[in-house]
Amino acid sequence: MPANMSDRKKIYLERKKKGLCPRCGNKRKKSSKYIICDDCREFYRNYSNSRSEEINETRRSVYEIRKENHQCPRCGKKLGKRYKNLICPVCLEKQYAYNKR
């Protein structure tokens, strides 16, 4: 695949016009309602799922570490020893403003 963006777009449009998969260039089924072939769709679906799991695991671990260290799990600010809420006042205010919309 060419590195130049305009060349890639030309190849994409040519393949799409010919009825081929724009990603790999293989023939698509005529009955398919998708532009991308089934193999490429499967690849994207699996990649998205695995990537989402990695991101979620990282977020969970950061949340737990911050919670143990008495930090705000969202921004990481150190919370006072007498502060009872889990989230800092700034993040709470943002959350309240978001919920009011």
N, C-alpha and C positions, 0 to 999 in steps of 0.2 A: 504494500500500500504506500503511495507517495506521501512524503512529509508535508508537501505544500497543501494548504487548506483548499485552495481553488481547484487543484487537480483531484483531490479526494471528492469534492462535491460533484465535479464533472463525471467521475467514475460512478458515483452513487446514482446520479440522475440517469446516466446511460443504462446501467443495470436495471433500474426501476422501470424505465421505458420499455426495455426488452422483456420484462416479466421475470427477471432473475432476482435472486436475493441480493440486496444492495451491499450486504456485509461480506458474504463469501462468494457470490457469483454463481451459486448452484441454482438449478431450476426449482421453482416453487410449484406446489400443486395448484392446478387451475381452480379447484374448489375452495382454496384457502382464501379467507377474507383479510389476511395479514400480509404486509409487505415483506416481512422477514420470514425466512424458511423455518420449518419446525425445529431443525437442529439448532439454529442460532437462537430461537426463542427459548429453547430448553437451556442453552448455555447462559443466557441473560437471567433467566428465572433462578437457576441454581446459584449463579454468582451473587445475585441480589440477596438471596436467603442466607448464604454463608457470610457475606459481608455484614448483613444486619446483625447476625448472631455475634460476630466479633465486636461490633460497636456496642451492643447491649452488654456484653460481658465486661468490657472496659468501663462503661458507665456505672455498672453495678459495683465494681470493685472500688472505683473512685468514691462513690457515694458512701460505701461502708467505711472506708478509711477516713473520710472526712467526718463521718458521724462519730467514730471512735475517738478522734482527736478533738472533738467538740468544736468543729468548724461548720460553717454553713455548707450544706451539700451542693448548693448551686454555684456559689461564687468562690467559696474557699476561705472567706473571712473568718478570723478567729472570733468565737463568741465568748462573752464574759461568763465567769463561773456561775453567777446568779441568774443568768439569762435562761428562761425555761423553755422557750420555743426552739424548735429544731432549725428553723430557717431565720436568717438575719432580718432585721427590720426593713432594709432596703429591698431585698428580694420579696419579702411579704407585701410591701407596698406595690411593687411591680405586679405581683400576682393578683392583688385586689383590683388594681386598675385594669388588668387584662380581663378579669372575670366580669367586671361591670359593663364592658363593651358589649 
